[in-house]
Amino acid sequence: MSETFRTFLEEMEATQEGGFIRIDKEVDSRYEAAAIVKKLELARKVPLIIFENIKGKSIPVAVNCNGTRGRVARAVGVPKEELEKRVIHAFQNPIPPLEISQAPAQEVVLRDKDIDITQLPAMVYHDTDVGPYITAGIVFAKDPDTGVYNLSYNRLMVKGNDKLGIFMTVGKHLNSIYTKLEERNQPMEVAITIGNHPAWAIGALVIGPYEEDELAVIGGLKGNPLEVVQCKTVDLKVPAGAEIVLEGVIQPHLREKEGPFSEFTGYALGEGENPFITITAMTHRKDPVYQDICGGQGREHLIVATIPMEANYLRAIQSTVPEVQAVRVTAPFTLIIQLKKTYEGQARQAIIAALNADLYLKHAIVVDTDIDINNLHRVMWAIATRFQADRDLFVIPRVRGSSLDPSAGEMGVTDKMGIDATAKPNLKNFAPMNKIPKEVMERIDLAKYVPEGFLTKR
């Protein structure tokens, strides 16, 4: 497997996993890059793109690095079908990081007036975005009492040469660290890495216990320790192979306007008074590549979050209901659970375990093993034919959800719903499904019955 973002890019260009293209033509970071990514997605293409010539900037931009499961799987050295198992293995077999003294991420060190983050090719994606945002930066912080690291993705608004606005979701671990320090009237030190290997991204997106060491989860995913280096101005260690590192401090009790921003929900959300980061140092490789994740409902934005999320849901639910076979996040705040049902009430038990596993989860739907959870048509068919609202629907009213849910109340308070779309009493004793005999399906060759070229016509 590749070890750093740079070697990952080299591997993807060599293998062409999911597609790889370089665009030499000048592209504006305001809307144009996002439009290219979007139009490719509409054509069902999600290549890793290198924008070589961003208007007014000197740094190339890599997009869609985590845009397909196959790309992420190849980056961590496993087949696509084994990716979820590999992530769970990393949860269960963490490997602590290894500190080194010199790092590519610190080939260039900028401090004080030499810092200018406006030179980074941060993007404006949609007409509702208040300004340019850094979206692919992993934020590093640590608990002041235990020293355990937290890694997270947070939207970062470029507000000046040395200032970033930050949105920290209430109830998530980074906000918990900040709240703990703010209550003590102490600042929170942070570091932001840009140019992150997919293994680092999965570690940053882990949804687990507060005390879980996400640097060690990355090591478990890689199969060897993550090499880290001490920051120059803050007491944090970051991946030595990152492309760019921003070091900074968030002061307590200070807020400024931040947002709105195009979120994964498909809506522009989150405008408000939020903390901000004062950048104390900027370090990078001599020839850095900037990494971007297209905001809004871009495929990469959704894929990169759901890979570790699904692994966490699976391990959490299976600890209570071992008969759960698979899970899939199909839309914001929505989870499909495939269950080999063996007793009554089992589906509800799985739903409760899922809702307890993540603050954000709002809807959980359970189906039988004959339903392909990657096929939403079949999931809806199961709801249509195996579900009765008075018997199989239950609602948990007025509990905490996501503050980025536009339908939620103040502070993200929402109603959560479970749907048991399994056959009753069980699949074996439910109405039989109609099917064409297997022998006939295997024998019929469509090419012998339809006009030539019809099957390949688009």
Secondary structure as UniProt FT lines:
FT   HELIX           5..15
FT   TURN            17..18
FT   STRAND          20..23
FT   HELIX           32..42
FT   TURN            43..44
FT   STRAND          48..51
FT   TURN            55..56
FT   STRAND          61..63
FT   TURN            65..66
FT   HELIX           69..75
FT   TURN            76..77
FT   HELIX           80..82
FT   HELIX           83..92
FT   STRAND          98..99
FT   HELIX           104..106
FT   STRAND          108..111
FT   HELIX           112..114
FT   HELIX           117..119
FT   STRAND          123..124
FT   TURN            127..128
FT   STRAND          133..134
FT   STRAND          138..142
FT   TURN            144..146
FT   STRAND          149..153
FT   STRAND          156..160
FT   TURN            161..162
FT   STRAND          163..166
FT   TURN            170..171
FT   HELIX           173..183
FT   TURN            184..185
FT   STRAND          188..194
FT   HELIX           198..204
FT   TURN            210..211
FT   HELIX           214..222
FT   STRAND          227..230
FT   STRAND          237..239
FT   TURN            240..241
FT   STRAND          244..250
FT   TURN            252..253
FT   STRAND          256..258
FT   STRAND          261..262
FT   TURN            264..265
FT   STRAND          268..269
FT   STRAND          272..274
FT   STRAND          276..284
FT   STRAND          290..292
FT   HELIX           299..318
FT   TURN            319..320
FT   TURN            322..323
FT   STRAND          324..331
FT   TURN            332..333
FT   STRAND          334..339
FT   TURN            344..345
FT   HELIX           346..357
FT   TURN            359..360
FT   STRAND          363..367
FT   TURN            369..370
FT   TURN            373..374
FT   HELIX           376..386
FT   HELIX           389..392
FT   STRAND          393..400
FT   TURN            403..404
FT   TURN            406..407
FT   HELIX           410..412
FT   STRAND          413..420
FT   TURN            428..429
FT   HELIX           438..443
FT   HELIX           446..448
FT   TURN            452..456
//
